[in-house]
Amino acid sequence: WPDFDAQAQGIKVFITGLSNETAAIDHPIAKDKMGKPAKVFLRKTLELSYKLRGDTALRPDVKVSYKGKRWIMR
């Protein structure tokens, strides 16, 4: 992975494929060939949040603590 922002205060990890739940919604701008709103397909995704604690200058020694999880559609 490319290096991330050295000033970052947290990390979010998104995991798909744990559920087969999906939803189709209309795109707010894009249109299909018939002039109707294009469909966007969303998948149920697990979001894991982590907080980075410690001095950003000492990034290799920073502690990562789990903040929580939530299910989102994206």
TAWO-V399482 format. One record per helix or strand. SS is the DSSP state (H for helix, E for strand). FROM is the first residue (numbers start at 1). TO is the last residue. Records with the same first field share a line. If there is no record, write none. Layout:
SS->FROM-TO  FROM-TO
This chain:
E->10-16  22-31  37-53  63-73
H->56-61
